[in-house]
Amino acid sequence: ATGGKEEASAAENNPSQVPQGKPGERSSILYSAGQFFFEYLVVVSLKKMSDGRYEPKITYQFPKRENLLKGQKEEEERLLQAIPLFCFPDGNNWAPVTEFTSETFSFVLTNVDGSRKIGYCRRLLPSGRGDRLPEVFCIISCLGCFGLFSKILDEVEKRRQISMAVIYPFMQGLRESPFPAPGKTVTIKSFIPESGTEIIELTRPVDAHLEHVEFQALLQRLSPHLILHIFASAVLERRLIFLAEELSVLSQCIHAVAALLYPFTWAHTYIPVVPECLLDTVCCPTPFMVGIQMRHLERVLDQPMEEALIVDLCEGKILRAVGDEEEILPIKLQNEMLTSLNRHNNNNNVHTSEQVNTLVSETFVQFFVRMVGHYASHIKWSKNGSGTFQERAFCKAIASKTNRKFVKKFVKTNMFSLFIEEAEKSRIPQEGK
């Protein structure tokens, strides 16, 4: 499961509280079929304030929520307060324009109870004449499936060019349809004036753990060599900062980096696009994975920062590194992964994006299988069914010295501990791990 983990609670008033991810969320994003597609569709527009600046505000919300209990109402308010900030993370340097290429990006909010909601955003220019301001259509859902929601946003955008009124019957139809199981399709009928009734088919990919990721986005911008450096830093839970101007590039690439860790989960601060007012997140002494727009580079470099890996996605290079990234992964395995990634890269034109996803994911899953795949045989089960992981025996069982050196560091990470905690609870062998 990828997706940012920002706290929805009063983000503006308490920046220090914003980006706390909740540990151990691997399973929560592979949702079951049959749930609601989405909770809300909100429209966020820029409103001119008395000082001439623009501030993002929710101008429409569908469906309207009535009959909420007091606790739910407060939670809802917090969520709705945070949304505009993430729909326009680039602050208030906007001016009306006549042309604007629409863009798609996403963010994830973690609620107080640890449940997660994903915001799928399409920023577009409403049709009309003369100078206008872009607005964002944001679908809030508990379901992680980027390809599917991208397609839904295409439909929303198409309807927006006709009239706002045409959007709601479509969204209502979507709300009444059950979320399909992996590999299955749901069909939605939608009436458009002058075009008649349209049939829209939404299909979920077969492999649920890859449905929120586009590895191609990463391979197009970074060499396999650099991807391995980034992976090595992420595996040891370091601080990673990604820079790009486009929100879509930041959110796609960061989701992809987090997905390389499968079957493990990044359990720290994770914000695919950091809103301007939260830039001091980069001063955090704890691990983080964040995306920042290139225009803020100077400000970021001026911050008092601990060691971090800073990646420029526009130029495809590393701007700042700790210096040992080359040595983290065992060299023999590193070379095998490099060969494998280069192979996908050279056949880039041949593969569909789903094939690339499968091939890239396989490269990294194999790395974990070879390094720590023997974990299950080092869990000691007591009579009452609880398990205890035997860390020393587990590390000792690794014959290669270089592999053992890496694993000794990896077992100390939060992601490994969370993974083992889950394994100790369940006697059922975990698939694919």
C-alpha positions as CSV (number, residue, x, y, z in Angstrom):
1,A,0.0,0.0,0.0
2,T,1.4,3.3,-0.9
3,G,-0.1,6.6,-0.5
4,G,0.9,9.5,1.7
5,K,0.1,9.5,5.3
6,E,-0.8,13.0,6.4
7,E,-2.8,13.7,9.5
8,A,-6.1,15.3,8.6
9,S,-6.3,17.0,11.9
10,A,-6.1,20.8,11.7
11,A,-3.1,20.7,9.4
12,E,-2.6,24.4,9.2
13,N,-2.7,25.0,12.9
14,N,-0.4,22.2,13.9
15,P,2.1,21.5,11.2
16,S,4.3,19.3,13.5
17,Q,1.4,16.9,13.8
18,V,0.6,16.6,10.2
19,P,2.7,13.9,8.6
20,Q,2.6,11.1,11.1
21,G,2.0,7.9,9.3
22,K,0.4,5.0,11.1
23,P,2.6,1.9,11.3
24,G,1.6,-1.5,9.9
25,E,-0.9,-0.5,7.2
26,R,0.1,-3.0,4.5
27,S,-3.2,-4.8,4.6
28,S,-5.5,-1.9,5.0
29,I,-5.3,-0.7,1.4
30,L,-6.1,-4.0,-0.3
31,Y,-9.8,-3.4,0.2
32,S,-12.4,-6.0,-0.3
33,A,-14.8,-5.7,-3.2
34,G,-18.3,-4.4,-2.8
35,Q,-17.5,-1.3,-0.8
36,F,-18.5,2.2,-1.8
37,F,-16.4,3.5,-4.6
38,F,-16.0,6.9,-2.8
39,E,-17.1,8.9,0.2
40,Y,-17.1,12.4,-1.3
41,L,-16.5,14.3,-4.4
42,V,-15.4,17.8,-3.5
43,V,-14.7,20.8,-5.7
44,V,-11.9,23.1,-4.4
45,S,-11.7,26.6,-5.9
46,L,-9.5,29.5,-5.3
47,K,-11.1,32.4,-3.6
48,K,-9.6,35.9,-3.6
49,M,-8.9,37.2,-0.1
50,S,-9.0,40.9,0.9
51,D,-5.2,41.0,0.8
52,G,-5.2,39.9,-2.9
53,R,-4.0,36.4,-2.2
54,Y,-5.9,33.3,-3.2
55,E,-7.0,30.7,-0.8
56,P,-8.4,27.3,-1.7
57,K,-11.9,26.6,-0.4
58,I,-14.3,23.7,-0.8
59,T,-17.1,25.2,-3.0
60,Y,-19.1,22.0,-3.5
61,Q,-19.4,18.7,-1.7
62,F,-21.3,15.6,-2.9
63,P,-23.1,13.9,-1.2
64,K,-23.9,16.3,1.6
65,R,-23.5,14.5,4.9
66,E,-26.4,15.0,7.3
67,N,-27.3,13.0,10.4
68,L,-23.7,12.6,11.7
69,L,-23.1,11.9,15.3
70,K,-21.1,14.6,17.2
71,G,-17.8,12.7,17.1
72,Q,-18.2,11.9,13.4
73,K,-19.0,15.5,12.7
74,E,-15.7,16.7,14.2
75,E,-13.7,14.1,12.3
76,E,-15.5,15.1,9.1
77,E,-14.8,18.8,9.7
78,R,-11.1,18.0,10.2
79,L,-10.9,16.0,7.0
80,L,-12.7,18.7,5.0
81,Q,-10.4,21.4,6.5
82,A,-7.3,19.5,5.3
83,I,-8.4,18.7,1.8
84,P,-8.0,22.2,0.2
85,L,-4.4,22.4,1.5
86,F,-3.5,19.2,-0.4
87,C,-5.5,20.1,-3.5
88,F,-3.5,23.3,-3.9
89,P,-0.2,22.4,-2.1
90,D,1.6,25.0,-4.3
91,G,0.3,27.8,-2.1
92,N,-1.3,31.0,-3.4
93,N,0.9,32.1,-6.3
94,W,-1.9,31.8,-8.8
95,A,-3.2,34.2,-11.3
96,P,-6.2,33.7,-13.7
97,V,-5.1,32.0,-17.0
98,T,-6.7,31.3,-20.4
99,E,-4.9,27.9,-20.8
100,F,-3.9,25.2,-18.4
101,T,-3.0,21.6,-18.9
102,S,-5.0,19.5,-16.5
103,E,-3.1,17.3,-14.1
104,T,-3.8,14.3,-11.9
105,F,-2.2,13.6,-8.5
106,S,-3.1,12.1,-5.2
107,F,-2.6,12.3,-1.4
108,V,-3.5,10.2,1.6
109,L,-4.9,11.4,4.9
110,T,-4.6,9.3,8.1
111,N,-7.5,9.8,10.5
112,V,-7.2,10.0,14.2
113,D,-8.3,6.3,14.5
114,G,-5.7,5.3,11.9
115,S,-8.1,4.7,9.1
116,R,-6.9,6.1,5.8
117,K,-8.6,8.1,3.0
118,I,-7.1,8.8,-0.4
119,G,-7.7,12.0,-2.3
120,Y,-7.6,11.5,-6.1
121,C,-7.3,15.0,-7.7
122,R,-7.8,16.4,-11.2
123,R,-6.8,20.0,-11.5
124,L,-8.4,21.6,-14.6
125,L,-9.5,24.8,-16.1
126,P,-13.3,25.2,-16.2
127,S,-14.6,25.8,-19.7
128,G,-15.4,29.4,-20.6
129,R,-13.9,32.5,-22.1
130,G,-11.2,34.9,-20.8
131,D,-9.0,34.4,-17.8
132,R,-10.1,31.8,-15.3
133,L,-8.7,30.1,-12.2
134,P,-8.1,26.3,-12.2
135,E,-10.2,24.2,-9.8
136,V,-9.7,20.8,-8.4
137,F,-12.1,17.9,-8.4
138,C,-11.1,15.7,-5.6
139,I,-12.6,12.2,-5.0
140,I,-12.1,11.0,-1.4
141,S,-12.1,7.3,-1.1
142,C,-10.9,4.5,1.2
143,L,-9.9,2.5,-1.8
144,G,-6.4,2.4,-3.3
145,C,-6.7,2.0,-7.0
146,F,-5.1,4.8,-9.0
147,G,-5.8,3.6,-12.5
148,L,-9.5,3.2,-11.8
149,F,-9.9,6.6,-10.3
150,S,-7.9,8.2,-13.0
151,K,-10.5,6.9,-15.4
152,I,-13.3,8.2,-13.2
153,L,-11.7,11.6,-13.2
154,D,-11.5,11.5,-17.0
155,E,-15.3,11.1,-17.0
156,V,-15.7,13.9,-14.5
157,E,-13.5,16.3,-16.6
158,K,-15.4,15.4,-19.8
159,R,-18.7,16.3,-18.0
160,R,-17.3,19.4,-16.5
161,Q,-16.7,20.8,-19.9
162,I,-20.5,20.5,-20.6
163,S,-21.9,21.5,-17.2
164,M,-21.5,20.8,-13.5
165,A,-25.0,19.4,-13.5
166,V,-24.0,16.5,-15.6
167,I,-21.4,15.3,-13.1
168,Y,-23.7,14.4,-10.3
169,P,-25.9,11.8,-11.9
170,F,-22.7,10.0,-13.0
171,M,-21.2,10.2,-9.4
172,Q,-24.5,9.0,-8.0
173,G,-24.5,6.0,-10.3
174,L,-20.9,5.3,-9.2
175,R,-21.9,5.6,-5.5
176,E,-24.6,3.0,-6.1
177,S,-22.3,0.5,-7.8
178,P,-20.2,-1.9,-5.7
179,F,-16.4,-1.7,-5.9
180,P,-15.3,-4.6,-8.2
181,A,-13.1,-7.5,-7.1
182,P,-9.6,-7.7,-8.6
183,G,-9.8,-8.5,-12.3
184,K,-13.6,-7.8,-12.4
185,T,-15.5,-5.0,-14.2
186,V,-18.3,-2.8,-13.1
187,T,-20.5,-1.1,-15.7
188,I,-22.1,2.3,-15.1
189,K,-24.7,3.8,-17.3
190,S,-24.6,7.6,-17.6
191,F,-26.8,9.9,-19.6
192,I,-25.2,13.0,-21.3
193,P,-27.5,15.6,-23.0
194,E,-27.1,15.5,-26.7
195,S,-24.9,12.3,-26.6
196,G,-27.5,10.0,-25.0
197,T,-26.7,7.2,-22.6
198,E,-23.1,6.1,-22.3
199,I,-21.8,2.9,-20.9
200,I,-18.6,3.2,-18.8
201,E,-16.7,0.1,-17.9
202,L,-14.3,0.2,-14.9
203,T,-12.0,-2.7,-14.5
204,R,-9.8,-3.5,-11.5
205,P,-6.3,-5.0,-12.2
206,V,-5.8,-8.6,-11.3
207,D,-2.9,-8.0,-9.0
208,A,-4.3,-5.9,-6.1
209,H,-0.9,-4.9,-4.6
210,L,0.2,-3.2,-7.8
211,E,-3.0,-1.3,-8.6
212,H,-1.9,2.0,-7.1
213,V,1.5,2.2,-8.7
214,E,3.2,3.1,-12.0
215,F,6.8,1.9,-12.0
216,Q,7.2,3.3,-15.5
217,A,7.0,6.8,-14.1
218,L,10.2,6.0,-12.1
219,L,12.0,4.3,-14.9
220,Q,11.4,7.2,-17.3
221,R,13.1,9.6,-14.9
222,L,15.8,7.8,-13.1
223,S,18.4,5.3,-14.1
224,P,18.2,1.8,-12.6
225,H,21.4,2.6,-10.8
226,L,19.8,5.6,-9.0
227,I,16.6,3.7,-8.3
228,L,18.8,1.1,-6.4
229,H,20.4,3.9,-4.4
230,I,17.0,5.2,-3.5
231,F,15.7,1.8,-2.6
232,A,18.7,1.2,-0.4
233,S,18.1,4.4,1.5
234,A,14.4,3.6,1.9
235,V,15.1,0.1,3.1
236,L,17.2,1.5,5.9
237,E,14.4,4.0,6.7
238,R,16.4,7.2,6.0
239,R,15.2,10.7,5.0
240,L,14.3,11.0,1.3
241,I,13.3,14.2,-0.5
242,F,12.1,14.1,-4.1
243,L,11.9,17.3,-6.2
244,A,9.8,18.0,-9.3
245,E,7.7,20.8,-10.5
246,E,4.6,18.8,-11.5
247,L,2.4,17.4,-8.8
248,S,1.6,14.3,-10.9
249,V,5.3,13.4,-11.3
250,L,5.9,13.8,-7.5
251,S,2.9,11.7,-6.5
252,Q,3.5,9.0,-9.1
253,C,7.2,8.6,-8.4
254,I,6.9,8.6,-4.6
255,H,4.0,6.0,-4.7
256,A,6.3,3.9,-6.9
257,V,9.3,4.2,-4.5
258,A,7.2,3.2,-1.5
259,A,5.8,0.2,-3.5
260,L,9.3,-1.1,-4.1
261,L,9.4,-2.1,-0.4
262,Y,6.5,-4.6,-0.8
263,P,5.8,-6.8,1.1
264,F,7.1,-4.4,3.7
265,T,5.5,-1.0,4.4
266,W,7.0,2.5,4.8
267,A,5.7,3.3,8.3
268,H,7.0,6.9,8.8
269,T,6.1,10.4,7.6
270,Y,5.1,10.1,4.0
271,I,3.8,13.1,2.0
272,P,3.8,12.8,-1.8
273,V,3.3,16.6,-2.2
274,V,4.2,18.8,0.7
275,P,2.0,21.9,1.0
276,E,4.0,25.1,1.0
277,C,3.1,25.9,4.6
278,L,4.5,22.5,5.8
279,L,8.0,22.8,4.2
280,D,9.7,22.6,7.6
281,T,8.8,18.9,7.6
282,V,12.3,18.5,6.1
283,C,13.8,19.5,9.5
284,C,12.4,16.3,11.1
285,P,15.0,14.2,12.7
286,T,12.9,11.0,12.1
287,P,12.7,9.2,8.7
288,F,10.5,10.7,6.0
289,M,9.7,10.3,2.3
290,V,8.4,13.6,0.9
291,G,7.8,15.3,-2.4
292,I,8.6,19.0,-2.8
293,Q,8.0,21.3,-5.8
294,M,11.2,22.4,-7.5
295,R,10.4,26.1,-7.0
296,H,11.1,25.5,-3.2
297,L,14.6,24.0,-3.7
298,E,16.4,27.0,-2.2
299,R,14.2,27.1,0.8
300,V,14.7,23.4,1.4
301,L,18.5,23.6,1.1
302,D,18.5,26.5,3.6
303,Q,16.7,24.5,6.2
304,P,18.7,23.0,9.1
305,M,18.5,19.4,7.9
306,E,19.8,16.1,9.1
307,E,21.4,13.8,6.5
308,A,19.0,13.2,3.6
309,L,19.0,11.8,0.1
310,I,17.7,14.6,-2.2
311,V,16.5,13.4,-5.6
312,D,15.9,15.7,-8.6
313,L,13.3,14.0,-10.7
314,C,13.5,16.6,-13.5
315,E,17.2,16.1,-14.2
316,G,17.2,12.4,-13.0
317,K,20.0,13.0,-10.6
318,I,20.8,13.0,-6.9
319,L,21.5,16.4,-5.5
320,R,22.6,15.4,-2.0
321,A,23.5,12.0,-0.6
322,V,24.8,10.5,2.6
323,G,27.6,8.9,0.6
324,D,27.4,5.2,1.4
325,E,24.3,4.4,-0.8
326,E,26.5,2.3,-3.1
327,E,27.5,0.0,-0.3
328,I,24.2,-0.6,1.5
329,L,23.0,-3.5,-0.6
330,P,25.1,-6.7,-1.0
331,I,27.1,-6.1,-4.3
332,K,26.3,-9.4,-5.9
333,L,22.5,-9.0,-5.5
334,Q,22.8,-5.3,-6.4
335,N,24.3,-6.3,-9.8
336,E,21.6,-8.9,-10.4
337,M,18.9,-6.4,-9.7
338,L,20.6,-3.9,-12.0
339,T,20.7,-6.4,-14.8
340,S,17.1,-7.2,-14.3
341,L,16.0,-3.5,-14.2
342,N,18.1,-2.7,-17.3
343,R,16.4,-5.5,-19.1
344,H,13.0,-4.0,-18.4
345,N,14.3,-0.6,-19.4
346,N,15.6,-1.8,-22.8
347,N,12.3,-3.5,-23.6
348,N,10.4,-0.5,-22.4
349,N,8.4,-0.2,-25.6
350,V,7.4,-3.8,-25.6
351,H,5.8,-4.0,-22.2
352,T,2.4,-2.6,-21.1
353,S,2.5,-0.6,-17.9
354,E,1.0,-3.6,-16.0
355,Q,3.8,-5.9,-17.3
356,V,6.4,-3.4,-16.3
357,N,4.8,-3.2,-12.8
358,T,5.0,-7.0,-12.5
359,L,8.5,-7.3,-13.7
360,V,9.9,-4.5,-11.5
361,S,8.0,-5.6,-8.4
362,E,9.3,-9.2,-9.0
363,T,12.9,-7.9,-9.0
364,F,12.5,-6.3,-5.5
365,V,10.3,-9.1,-4.0
366,Q,13.0,-11.6,-5.0
367,F,15.6,-9.5,-3.2
368,F,13.6,-9.7,0.0
369,V,12.9,-13.4,-0.5
370,R,16.6,-14.1,-0.8
371,M,17.6,-11.9,2.1
372,V,14.9,-12.6,4.7
373,G,12.7,-15.3,3.1
374,H,13.7,-17.8,5.7
375,Y,12.1,-15.7,8.5
376,A,9.1,-18.2,9.0
377,S,11.3,-21.0,10.0
378,H,12.8,-18.9,12.9
379,I,9.5,-18.2,14.6
380,K,9.1,-20.4,17.6
381,W,5.5,-21.3,18.4
382,S,4.3,-21.8,21.9
383,K,1.5,-24.2,22.8
384,N,-1.0,-21.3,23.1
385,G,-0.3,-20.4,19.5
386,S,1.7,-17.2,20.0
387,G,5.0,-17.0,18.1
388,T,8.4,-15.5,19.0
389,F,10.9,-14.5,16.4
390,Q,14.4,-15.8,17.0
391,E,16.5,-12.9,15.6
392,R,20.0,-14.2,16.4
393,A,19.4,-17.7,14.9
394,F,17.7,-16.0,11.9
395,C,20.8,-13.8,11.2
396,K,23.2,-16.7,11.8
397,A,21.4,-18.8,9.3
398,I,22.7,-16.5,6.5
399,A,25.8,-18.0,5.0
400,S,27.1,-15.0,3.0
401,K,28.9,-12.4,5.2
402,T,27.9,-9.4,3.1
403,N,24.2,-10.6,3.1
404,R,24.4,-11.0,6.9
405,K,25.8,-7.5,7.3
406,F,22.9,-6.0,5.5
407,V,20.3,-8.2,7.2
408,K,21.6,-7.2,10.7
409,K,20.8,-3.6,9.8
410,F,17.5,-4.4,8.2
411,V,16.1,-6.3,11.2
412,K,16.5,-3.1,13.2
413,T,14.1,-1.2,11.0
414,N,10.5,-0.4,11.9
415,M,9.2,-2.0,8.7
416,F,10.8,-5.4,9.5
417,S,9.6,-5.3,13.2
418,L,6.0,-4.6,12.0
419,F,6.2,-7.3,9.5
420,I,7.5,-9.8,12.1
421,E,4.8,-8.7,14.6
422,E,2.2,-9.6,12.1
423,A,3.9,-12.9,11.3
424,E,4.0,-13.8,15.1
425,K,0.3,-13.3,15.3
426,S,-0.6,-15.6,12.5
427,R,0.3,-19.3,12.1
428,I,-1.0,-19.2,8.5
429,P,2.0,-18.8,6.2
430,Q,1.8,-15.4,4.5
431,E,1.5,-15.6,0.8
432,G,4.2,-14.2,-1.4
433,K,6.4,-13.2,1.5
